[in-house]
Structures are given as structure tokens and as C-alpha cells.
Amino acid sequence: MNVTGVFELGSDVDVLSFDLEASRTYVVRGDRTTIRILDPLGAQVALAYEWETGDHTFTAPSSGAYAAELKSQQPYLQREVAWSFSLREQ
């Protein structure tokens, strides 16, 4: 999954939804955004940072609909900022 978008203001939050399978490891990457992954019950999933690649990895604790909450890295910016997000199975 590769998605792009725009934060109209620095305070905007964009949310993406996708289905994942339990016990599988996934890789996420974002450009000009901070990322929070929420499991099907709304709990935040811990992300491991891969220093060499800049990727984040996590193992899905359960199957179901997950969400990625994307926020600007500059929350007080008053202009549009383009962002990108990618998710793939490791």
C-alpha cells in the first residue's frame, strides 16, 4: 500500500484504514509525517525503528482492521505539506 496526501494545516490529522493478519510482520514508512498504528481495538501498536533504512516494523497482534494515524512533523505550520505513507509485509 502506497498513499500520498496533503496536510492543509500543520494541525491536520489523516487516518488510513487497512486489514492485517495476526502474527505477520509489517514495515511502515512515512515522509513528512509521524505515524501511529492502532490495532482493531484502538490500542497503539509499538513500532520498532530500523536505523539503517528509516523504516518502522511491527508484528500484528491480531487480525482485523488497523488504522494509521498520520500527523504533520510541524504541527504549527500554516501552509500545505505533502506527505507519503507506505505499508508492506516484511
Jmol script that loads the backbone (N, CA, C; Angstrom):
load data "model"
ATOM      1  N   MET A   1       0.848  -1.158   0.000  1.00  0.00           N
ATOM      2  CA  MET A   1       0.000   0.000   0.000  1.00  0.00           C
ATOM      3  C   MET A   1       0.900   1.229   0.000  1.00  0.00           C
ATOM      4  N   ASN A   2       0.717   2.087  -0.959  1.00  0.00           N
ATOM      5  CA  ASN A   2       1.418   3.369  -1.034  1.00  0.00           C
ATOM      6  C   ASN A   2       0.380   4.459  -1.196  1.00  0.00           C
ATOM      7  N   VAL A   3       0.416   5.448  -0.307  1.00  0.00           N
ATOM      8  CA  VAL A   3      -0.580   6.507  -0.306  1.00  0.00           C
ATOM      9  C   VAL A   3       0.122   7.853  -0.155  1.00  0.00           C
ATOM     10  N   THR A   4      -0.396   8.866  -0.834  1.00  0.00           N
ATOM     11  CA  THR A   4       0.090  10.235  -0.657  1.00  0.00           C
ATOM     12  C   THR A   4      -1.086  11.125  -0.296  1.00  0.00           C
ATOM     13  N   GLY A   5      -0.784  12.241   0.337  1.00  0.00           N
ATOM     14  CA  GLY A   5      -1.820  13.179   0.712  1.00  0.00           C
ATOM     15  C   GLY A   5      -1.211  14.519   1.052  1.00  0.00           C
ATOM     16  N   VAL A   6      -2.061  15.388   1.584  1.00  0.00           N
ATOM     17  CA  VAL A   6      -1.630  16.744   1.934  1.00  0.00           C
ATOM     18  C   VAL A   6      -2.227  17.121   3.279  1.00  0.00           C
ATOM     19  N   PHE A   7      -1.384  17.630   4.171  1.00  0.00           N
ATOM     20  CA  PHE A   7      -1.868  18.278   5.386  1.00  0.00           C
ATOM     21  C   PHE A   7      -2.162  19.722   4.996  1.00  0.00           C
ATOM     22  N   GLU A   8      -3.410  20.146   5.084  1.00  0.00           N
ATOM     23  CA  GLU A   8      -3.756  21.519   4.721  1.00  0.00           C
ATOM     24  C   GLU A   8      -3.175  22.514   5.725  1.00  0.00           C
ATOM     25  N   LEU A   9      -3.134  22.113   6.975  1.00  0.00           N
ATOM     26  CA  LEU A   9      -2.504  22.875   8.052  1.00  0.00           C
ATOM     27  C   LEU A   9      -1.638  21.908   8.853  1.00  0.00           C
ATOM     28  N   GLY A  10      -0.708  22.440   9.599  1.00  0.00           N
ATOM     29  CA  GLY A  10       0.157  21.581  10.404  1.00  0.00           C
ATOM     30  C   GLY A  10      -0.578  20.774  11.448  1.00  0.00           C
ATOM     31  N   SER A  11      -1.754  21.237  11.865  1.00  0.00           N
ATOM     32  CA  SER A  11      -2.517  20.550  12.911  1.00  0.00           C
ATOM     33  C   SER A  11      -3.432  19.449  12.368  1.00  0.00           C
ATOM     34  N   ASP A  12      -3.484  19.264  11.047  1.00  0.00           N
ATOM     35  CA  ASP A  12      -4.345  18.238  10.459  1.00  0.00           C
ATOM     36  C   ASP A  12      -3.885  16.833  10.849  1.00  0.00           C
ATOM     37  N   VAL A  13      -4.846  15.932  10.911  1.00  0.00           N
ATOM     38  CA  VAL A  13      -4.586  14.515  11.149  1.00  0.00           C
ATOM     39  C   VAL A  13      -5.302  13.734  10.051  1.00  0.00           C
ATOM     40  N   ASP A  14      -4.579  12.849   9.383  1.00  0.00           N
ATOM     41  CA  ASP A  14      -5.180  11.974   8.379  1.00  0.00           C
ATOM     42  C   ASP A  14      -5.143  10.550   8.915  1.00  0.00           C
ATOM     43  N   VAL A  15      -6.214   9.793   8.656  1.00  0.00           N
ATOM     44  CA  VAL A  15      -6.309   8.418   9.152  1.00  0.00           C
ATOM     45  C   VAL A  15      -6.570   7.484   7.971  1.00  0.00           C
ATOM     46  N   LEU A  16      -5.785   6.426   7.898  1.00  0.00           N
ATOM     47  CA  LEU A  16      -5.931   5.404   6.869  1.00  0.00           C
ATOM     48  C   LEU A  16      -6.346   4.095   7.533  1.00  0.00           C
ATOM     49  N   SER A  17      -7.131   3.288   6.840  1.00  0.00           N
ATOM     50  CA  SER A  17      -7.592   2.017   7.384  1.00  0.00           C
ATOM     51  C   SER A  17      -7.175   0.880   6.452  1.00  0.00           C
ATOM     52  N   PHE A  18      -6.811  -0.256   7.043  1.00  0.00           N
ATOM     53  CA  PHE A  18      -6.393  -1.410   6.253  1.00  0.00           C
ATOM     54  C   PHE A  18      -6.517  -2.666   7.100  1.00  0.00           C
ATOM     55  N   ASP A  19      -6.708  -3.814   6.453  1.00  0.00           N
ATOM     56  CA  ASP A  19      -6.830  -5.099   7.134  1.00  0.00           C
ATOM     57  C   ASP A  19      -5.472  -5.792   7.180  1.00  0.00           C
ATOM     58  N   LEU A  20      -5.129  -6.320   8.368  1.00  0.00           N
ATOM     59  CA  LEU A  20      -3.877  -7.046   8.556  1.00  0.00           C
ATOM     60  C   LEU A  20      -4.162  -8.411   9.185  1.00  0.00           C
ATOM     61  N   GLU A  21      -3.204  -9.320   9.032  1.00  0.00           N
ATOM     62  CA  GLU A  21      -3.338 -10.661   9.596  1.00  0.00           C
ATOM     63  C   GLU A  21      -2.445 -10.818  10.821  1.00  0.00           C
ATOM     64  N   ALA A  22      -2.948 -11.526  11.816  1.00  0.00           N
ATOM     65  CA  ALA A  22      -2.218 -11.750  13.068  1.00  0.00           C
ATOM     66  C   ALA A  22      -0.890 -12.448  12.833  1.00  0.00           C
ATOM     67  N   SER A  23       0.085 -12.101  13.658  1.00  0.00           N
ATOM     68  CA  SER A  23       1.414 -12.721  13.709  1.00  0.00           C
ATOM     69  C   SER A  23       2.281 -12.453  12.490  1.00  0.00           C
ATOM     70  N   ARG A  24       1.843 -11.593  11.600  1.00  0.00           N
ATOM     71  CA  ARG A  24       2.670 -11.216  10.451  1.00  0.00           C
ATOM     72  C   ARG A  24       3.368  -9.901  10.765  1.00  0.00           C
ATOM     73  N   THR A  25       4.592  -9.774  10.251  1.00  0.00           N
ATOM     74  CA  THR A  25       5.373  -8.564  10.486  1.00  0.00           C
ATOM     75  C   THR A  25       5.226  -7.627   9.295  1.00  0.00           C
ATOM     76  N   TYR A  26       5.024  -6.349   9.593  1.00  0.00           N
ATOM     77  CA  TYR A  26       4.796  -5.337   8.568  1.00  0.00           C
ATOM     78  C   TYR A  26       5.830  -4.216   8.696  1.00  0.00           C
ATOM     79  N   VAL A  27       6.087  -3.574   7.577  1.00  0.00           N
ATOM     80  CA  VAL A  27       7.019  -2.453   7.508  1.00  0.00           C
ATOM     81  C   VAL A  27       6.231  -1.222   7.102  1.00  0.00           C
ATOM     82  N   VAL A  28       6.382  -0.126   7.862  1.00  0.00           N
ATOM     83  CA  VAL A  28       5.736   1.140   7.512  1.00  0.00           C
ATOM     84  C   VAL A  28       6.801   2.217   7.360  1.00  0.00           C
ATOM     85  N   ARG A  29       6.512   3.147   6.498  1.00  0.00           N
ATOM     86  CA  ARG A  29       7.417   4.276   6.282  1.00  0.00           C
ATOM     87  C   ARG A  29       6.562   5.488   5.951  1.00  0.00           C
ATOM     88  N   GLY A  30       6.974   6.637   6.471  1.00  0.00           N
ATOM     89  CA  GLY A  30       6.279   7.878   6.173  1.00  0.00           C
ATOM     90  C   GLY A  30       7.265   8.982   5.856  1.00  0.00           C
ATOM     91  N   ASP A  31       6.854   9.870   4.990  1.00  0.00           N
ATOM     92  CA  ASP A  31       7.666  11.030   4.648  1.00  0.00           C
ATOM     93  C   ASP A  31       6.888  12.281   5.037  1.00  0.00           C
ATOM     94  N   ARG A  32       7.515  13.134   5.839  1.00  0.00           N
ATOM     95  CA  ARG A  32       6.922  14.372   6.358  1.00  0.00           C
ATOM     96  C   ARG A  32       5.702  14.110   7.241  1.00  0.00           C
ATOM     97  N   THR A  33       5.736  12.999   7.964  1.00  0.00           N
ATOM     98  CA  THR A  33       4.630  12.656   8.852  1.00  0.00           C
ATOM     99  C   THR A  33       5.130  11.823  10.032  1.00  0.00           C
ATOM    100  N   THR A  34       4.431  11.930  11.147  1.00  0.00           N
ATOM    101  CA  THR A  34       4.620  10.988  12.241  1.00  0.00           C
ATOM    102  C   THR A  34       3.525   9.937  12.099  1.00  0.00           C
ATOM    103  N   ILE A  35       3.801   8.726  12.555  1.00  0.00           N
ATOM    104  CA  ILE A  35       2.886   7.605  12.339  1.00  0.00           C
ATOM    105  C   ILE A  35       2.560   6.935  13.663  1.00  0.00           C
ATOM    106  N   ARG A  36       1.264   6.705  13.876  1.00  0.00           N
ATOM    107  CA  ARG A  36       0.798   5.845  14.972  1.00  0.00           C
ATOM    108  C   ARG A  36      -0.047   4.758  14.336  1.00  0.00           C
ATOM    109  N   ILE A  37       0.224   3.515  14.689  1.00  0.00           N
ATOM    110  CA  ILE A  37      -0.584   2.392  14.212  1.00  0.00           C
ATOM    111  C   ILE A  37      -1.494   1.965  15.359  1.00  0.00           C
ATOM    112  N   LEU A  38      -2.789   1.828  15.050  1.00  0.00           N
ATOM    113  CA  LEU A  38      -3.782   1.426  16.044  1.00  0.00           C
ATOM    114  C   LEU A  38      -4.360   0.071  15.652  1.00  0.00           C
ATOM    115  N   ASP A  39      -4.437  -0.848  16.619  1.00  0.00           N
ATOM    116  CA  ASP A  39      -4.965  -2.186  16.350  1.00  0.00           C
ATOM    117  C   ASP A  39      -6.494  -2.144  16.263  1.00  0.00           C
ATOM    118  N   PRO A  40      -7.148  -3.288  15.973  1.00  0.00           N
ATOM    119  CA  PRO A  40      -8.606  -3.294  15.820  1.00  0.00           C
ATOM    120  C   PRO A  40      -9.386  -2.803  17.038  1.00  0.00           C
ATOM    121  N   LEU A  41      -8.767  -2.831  18.228  1.00  0.00           N
ATOM    122  CA  LEU A  41      -9.440  -2.348  19.434  1.00  0.00           C
ATOM    123  C   LEU A  41      -9.085  -0.899  19.751  1.00  0.00           C
ATOM    124  N   GLY A  42      -8.242  -0.273  18.918  1.00  0.00           N
ATOM    125  CA  GLY A  42      -7.868   1.122  19.115  1.00  0.00           C
ATOM    126  C   GLY A  42      -6.620   1.338  19.944  1.00  0.00           C
ATOM    127  N   ALA A  43      -5.954   0.257  20.346  1.00  0.00           N
ATOM    128  CA  ALA A  43      -4.726   0.383  21.129  1.00  0.00           C
ATOM    129  C   ALA A  43      -3.544   0.659  20.196  1.00  0.00           C
ATOM    130  N   GLN A  44      -2.624   1.491  20.658  1.00  0.00           N
ATOM    131  CA  GLN A  44      -1.444   1.804  19.855  1.00  0.00           C
ATOM    132  C   GLN A  44      -0.514   0.600  19.806  1.00  0.00           C
ATOM    133  N   VAL A  45       0.006   0.307  18.615  1.00  0.00           N
ATOM    134  CA  VAL A  45       0.933  -0.799  18.402  1.00  0.00           C
ATOM    135  C   VAL A  45       2.360  -0.245  18.461  1.00  0.00           C
ATOM    136  N   ALA A  46       3.230  -0.919  19.187  1.00  0.00           N
ATOM    137  CA  ALA A  46       4.624  -0.483  19.292  1.00  0.00           C
ATOM    138  C   ALA A  46       5.339  -0.685  17.959  1.00  0.00           C
ATOM    139  N   LEU A  47       6.062   0.333  17.529  1.00  0.00           N
ATOM    140  CA  LEU A  47       6.833   0.280  16.295  1.00  0.00           C
ATOM    141  C   LEU A  47       8.316   0.223  16.629  1.00  0.00           C
ATOM    142  N   ALA A  48       9.030  -0.654  15.961  1.00  0.00           N
ATOM    143  CA  ALA A  48      10.492  -0.735  16.116  1.00  0.00           C
ATOM    144  C   ALA A  48      11.117   0.057  14.974  1.00  0.00           C
ATOM    145  N   TYR A  49      12.066   0.926  15.302  1.00  0.00           N
ATOM    146  CA  TYR A  49      12.715   1.761  14.292  1.00  0.00           C
ATOM    147  C   TYR A  49      13.949   1.063  13.748  1.00  0.00           C
ATOM    148  N   GLU A  50      14.050   0.992  12.430  1.00  0.00           N
ATOM    149  CA  GLU A  50      15.208   0.410  11.756  1.00  0.00           C
ATOM    150  C   GLU A  50      16.132   1.545  11.335  1.00  0.00           C
ATOM    151  N   TRP A  51      17.207   1.745  12.072  1.00  0.00           N
ATOM    152  CA  TRP A  51      18.110   2.877  11.860  1.00  0.00           C
ATOM    153  C   TRP A  51      18.674   2.927  10.443  1.00  0.00           C
ATOM    154  N   GLU A  52      19.059   1.778   9.899  1.00  0.00           N
ATOM    155  CA  GLU A  52      19.713   1.740   8.590  1.00  0.00           C
ATOM    156  C   GLU A  52      18.792   2.178   7.456  1.00  0.00           C
ATOM    157  N   THR A  53      17.508   1.843   7.551  1.00  0.00           N
ATOM    158  CA  THR A  53      16.577   2.107   6.450  1.00  0.00           C
ATOM    159  C   THR A  53      15.609   3.258   6.730  1.00  0.00           C
ATOM    160  N   GLY A  54      15.414   3.599   7.999  1.00  0.00           N
ATOM    161  CA  GLY A  54      14.413   4.609   8.350  1.00  0.00           C
ATOM    162  C   GLY A  54      13.006   4.036   8.414  1.00  0.00           C
ATOM    163  N   ASP A  55      12.877   2.726   8.238  1.00  0.00           N
ATOM    164  CA  ASP A  55      11.574   2.063   8.311  1.00  0.00           C
ATOM    165  C   ASP A  55      11.189   1.795   9.763  1.00  0.00           C
ATOM    166  N   HIS A  56       9.905   1.560   9.966  1.00  0.00           N
ATOM    167  CA  HIS A  56       9.384   1.089  11.245  1.00  0.00           C
ATOM    168  C   HIS A  56       8.761  -0.281  11.000  1.00  0.00           C
ATOM    169  N   THR A  57       8.945  -1.207  11.934  1.00  0.00           N
ATOM    170  CA  THR A  57       8.355  -2.529  11.791  1.00  0.00           C
ATOM    171  C   THR A  57       7.498  -2.853  13.012  1.00  0.00           C
ATOM    172  N   PHE A  58       6.526  -3.728  12.790  1.00  0.00           N
ATOM    173  CA  PHE A  58       5.703  -4.221  13.894  1.00  0.00           C
ATOM    174  C   PHE A  58       5.081  -5.547  13.491  1.00  0.00           C
ATOM    175  N   THR A  59       4.721  -6.331  14.491  1.00  0.00           N
ATOM    176  CA  THR A  59       4.016  -7.589  14.262  1.00  0.00           C
ATOM    177  C   THR A  59       2.580  -7.397  14.727  1.00  0.00           C
ATOM    178  N   ALA A  60       1.647  -7.693  13.844  1.00  0.00           N
ATOM    179  CA  ALA A  60       0.221  -7.513  14.166  1.00  0.00           C
ATOM    180  C   ALA A  60      -0.186  -8.496  15.261  1.00  0.00           C
ATOM    181  N   PRO A  61      -0.703  -7.986  16.392  1.00  0.00           N
ATOM    182  CA  PRO A  61      -1.093  -8.876  17.482  1.00  0.00           C
ATOM    183  C   PRO A  61      -2.382  -9.658  17.207  1.00  0.00           C
ATOM    184  N   SER A  62      -3.208  -9.163  16.295  1.00  0.00           N
ATOM    185  CA  SER A  62      -4.458  -9.849  15.962  1.00  0.00           C
ATOM    186  C   SER A  62      -4.851  -9.484  14.533  1.00  0.00           C
ATOM    187  N   SER A  63      -5.741 -10.264  13.962  1.00  0.00           N
ATOM    188  CA  SER A  63      -6.253  -9.963  12.626  1.00  0.00           C
ATOM    189  C   SER A  63      -7.378  -8.951  12.727  1.00  0.00           C
ATOM    190  N   GLY A  64      -7.533  -8.141  11.684  1.00  0.00           N
ATOM    191  CA  GLY A  64      -8.633  -7.200  11.661  1.00  0.00           C
ATOM    192  C   GLY A  64      -8.267  -5.888  11.013  1.00  0.00           C
ATOM    193  N   ALA A  65      -9.138  -4.904  11.224  1.00  0.00           N
ATOM    194  CA  ALA A  65      -8.971  -3.577  10.628  1.00  0.00           C
ATOM    195  C   ALA A  65      -8.074  -2.708  11.506  1.00  0.00           C
ATOM    196  N   TYR A  66      -6.961  -2.304  10.968  1.00  0.00           N
ATOM    197  CA  TYR A  66      -5.998  -1.427  11.644  1.00  0.00           C
ATOM    198  C   TYR A  66      -6.132  -0.019  11.071  1.00  0.00           C
ATOM    199  N   ALA A  67      -5.586   0.938  11.803  1.00  0.00           N
ATOM    200  CA  ALA A  67      -5.586   2.319  11.332  1.00  0.00           C
ATOM    201  C   ALA A  67      -4.191   2.904  11.495  1.00  0.00           C
ATOM    202  N   ALA A  68      -3.834   3.754  10.550  1.00  0.00           N
ATOM    203  CA  ALA A  68      -2.605   4.537  10.651  1.00  0.00           C
ATOM    204  C   ALA A  68      -3.030   5.982  10.847  1.00  0.00           C
ATOM    205  N   GLU A  69      -2.595   6.578  11.937  1.00  0.00           N
ATOM    206  CA  GLU A  69      -2.886   7.978  12.231  1.00  0.00           C
ATOM    207  C   GLU A  69      -1.650   8.789  11.839  1.00  0.00           C
ATOM    208  N   LEU A  70      -1.803   9.656  10.867  1.00  0.00           N
ATOM    209  CA  LEU A  70      -0.693  10.447  10.339  1.00  0.00           C
ATOM    210  C   LEU A  70      -0.841  11.896  10.767  1.00  0.00           C
ATOM    211  N   LYS A  71       0.239  12.449  11.325  1.00  0.00           N
ATOM    212  CA  LYS A  71       0.261  13.849  11.749  1.00  0.00           C
ATOM    213  C   LYS A  71       1.481  14.529  11.164  1.00  0.00           C
ATOM    214  N   SER A  72       1.369  15.823  10.961  1.00  0.00           N
ATOM    215  CA  SER A  72       2.488  16.599  10.443  1.00  0.00           C
ATOM    216  C   SER A  72       3.627  16.624  11.453  1.00  0.00           C
ATOM    217  N   GLN A  73       4.858  16.621  10.951  1.00  0.00           N
ATOM    218  CA  GLN A  73       6.019  16.763  11.826  1.00  0.00           C
ATOM    219  C   GLN A  73       6.174  18.210  12.290  1.00  0.00           C
ATOM    220  N   GLN A  74       5.438  19.121  11.685  1.00  0.00           N
ATOM    221  CA  GLN A  74       5.481  20.546  12.041  1.00  0.00           C
ATOM    222  C   GLN A  74       4.056  21.015  12.351  1.00  0.00           C
ATOM    223  N   PRO A  75       3.548  20.734  13.553  1.00  0.00           N
ATOM    224  CA  PRO A  75       2.141  20.995  13.866  1.00  0.00           C
ATOM    225  C   PRO A  75       1.725  22.471  13.851  1.00  0.00           C
ATOM    226  N   TYR A  76       2.669  23.403  13.904  1.00  0.00           N
ATOM    227  CA  TYR A  76       2.288  24.818  13.930  1.00  0.00           C
ATOM    228  C   TYR A  76       2.447  25.493  12.573  1.00  0.00           C
ATOM    229  N   LEU A  77       2.797  24.716  11.553  1.00  0.00           N
ATOM    230  CA  LEU A  77       2.969  25.253  10.208  1.00  0.00           C
ATOM    231  C   LEU A  77       1.609  25.647   9.634  1.00  0.00           C
ATOM    232  N   GLN A  78       1.525  26.795   9.008  1.00  0.00           N
ATOM    233  CA  GLN A  78       0.259  27.311   8.486  1.00  0.00           C
ATOM    234  C   GLN A  78       0.189  27.241   6.962  1.00  0.00           C
ATOM    235  N   ARG A  79       0.789  26.207   6.383  1.00  0.00           N
ATOM    236  CA  ARG A  79       0.697  26.019   4.934  1.00  0.00           C
ATOM    237  C   ARG A  79       0.608  24.527   4.625  1.00  0.00           C
ATOM    238  N   GLU A  80       0.234  24.207   3.383  1.00  0.00           N
ATOM    239  CA  GLU A  80       0.097  22.820   2.972  1.00  0.00           C
ATOM    240  C   GLU A  80       1.453  22.103   2.930  1.00  0.00           C
ATOM    241  N   VAL A  81       1.423  20.839   3.350  1.00  0.00           N
ATOM    242  CA  VAL A  81       2.612  19.995   3.290  1.00  0.00           C
ATOM    243  C   VAL A  81       2.188  18.630   2.747  1.00  0.00           C
ATOM    244  N   ALA A  82       2.843  18.186   1.676  1.00  0.00           N
ATOM    245  CA  ALA A  82       2.555  16.867   1.107  1.00  0.00           C
ATOM    246  C   ALA A  82       3.212  15.789   1.962  1.00  0.00           C
ATOM    247  N   TRP A  83       2.551  14.638   2.089  1.00  0.00           N
ATOM    248  CA  TRP A  83       3.093  13.520   2.836  1.00  0.00           C
ATOM    249  C   TRP A  83       2.945  12.235   2.021  1.00  0.00           C
ATOM    250  N   SER A  84       3.696  11.200   2.424  1.00  0.00           N
ATOM    251  CA  SER A  84       3.533   9.878   1.825  1.00  0.00           C
ATOM    252  C   SER A  84       3.611   8.824   2.930  1.00  0.00           C
ATOM    253  N   PHE A  85       2.968   7.694   2.672  1.00  0.00           N
ATOM    254  CA  PHE A  85       2.913   6.590   3.627  1.00  0.00           C
ATOM    255  C   PHE A  85       2.970   5.288   2.834  1.00  0.00           C
ATOM    256  N   SER A  86       3.742   4.329   3.340  1.00  0.00           N
ATOM    257  CA  SER A  86       3.762   3.012   2.703  1.00  0.00           C
ATOM    258  C   SER A  86       3.681   1.927   3.772  1.00  0.00           C
ATOM    259  N   LEU A  87       3.031   0.841   3.421  1.00  0.00           N
ATOM    260  CA  LEU A  87       2.874  -0.327   4.285  1.00  0.00           C
ATOM    261  C   LEU A  87       3.083  -1.557   3.422  1.00  0.00           C
ATOM    262  N   ARG A  88       3.915  -2.467   3.918  1.00  0.00           N
ATOM    263  CA  ARG A  88       4.126  -3.736   3.204  1.00  0.00           C
ATOM    264  C   ARG A  88       4.425  -4.828   4.217  1.00  0.00           C
ATOM    265  N   GLU A  89       4.174  -6.059   3.804  1.00  0.00           N
ATOM    266  CA  GLU A  89       4.541  -7.185   4.657  1.00  0.00           C
ATOM    267  C   GLU A  89       6.035  -7.422   4.524  1.00  0.00           C
ATOM    268  N   GLN A  90       6.673  -7.728   5.639  1.00  0.00           N
ATOM    269  CA  GLN A  90       8.130  -7.947   5.639  1.00  0.00           C
ATOM    270  C   GLN A  90       8.465  -9.298   5.045  1.00  0.00           C
TER     271      GLN A  90
END
end "model"
wireframe off; spacefill off
backbone 0.3
color backbone group
